[in-house]
Amino acid sequence: MCIRDRGRDKLFIGELGLTGETRNVSNIKERITAAGKYNFKKIYVSAGSEITENTQKPKLEIFNIHNIEQLSELLKKEVIS
């Protein structure tokens, strides 16, 4: 699943399980490289993808997400700040 938010600066890449856990997706490095071409600033990926940094475009922030609760908390913090 790949969703672009209304602000057009966040990209969510991953698969969500029925219990809220995130699952790996294939070709994650290629997806992140492609995202850099479309001016995304923050990318949220499933934690199992083991992406810790992006060497293609340093301006991208990459967040490793374990479950939907963690993602929700991160997004709430962004709204508050």
N, C-alpha and C positions, 0 to 999 in steps of 0.2 A: 504494500500500500504506500502510496506517495501522495501527500496532501499539501497543498500550498495554502497558507492562511491569508486572511484579508489584508494584513499589513504587507504582504508580499516579501517578507524578509526571512521567514521561517519555513523550513522543510522538515517533514516528518517521514522517516524511512524505516520500515519494519513491518512486522506482522504481530498482531495482538491475539493472544490466546483467550479462551473463554473465561479463565480465572484472572485475567488482567495482566498476565506475564507477557513480556515481549519475546519475540523469536527472531532468529537470524533471517536475513534475506541474502540472496546471491548478488555477486558483483557490487559489493558495497563501495569499494574504492572507486570504481568507475562511475557510480551514481553520485558520489561526492564530487568528483572531478567535474561531472556534467553540471551539477548544481552551482558550482563556482562560476560557470559561464552565464548563469541567469541571475546573478547578483543577489543570491541568498546570503544572509549574514549569519544565521543560526541554523544548525542542522541537528535534529534529534534522531539518534539511531538506536536500535536495540543493543543492549549492553554486550550480548554475546558476539557481536560483530567485532569487538576488540579494536575499535578505532579510537586512538587516543589523541591523534593530531592529524592535521591535514597539511601535507607538504606542498600541495598544488597551489593553494591560495591561502596564505596566512591570515587573511582578514576573516575567514570563516571560523565561527565558534562551533565546536562539535560537542554534543552532550550524549553520553552513553546512558540509556534508560533501561532500567530493570523491569519496571511494571508501570501500569497506568497511574497508580497513586503518586509515584515519583514524578512522572510527567506533569500531573495536575499541580503538584506543589511547586515545581519550577515555573510553570506558567502563571500561577497565582502571584509568585514573588515578582515576576516581570510586570504584572498589572499594577502592583502596589508601588513599585519603584519608578 
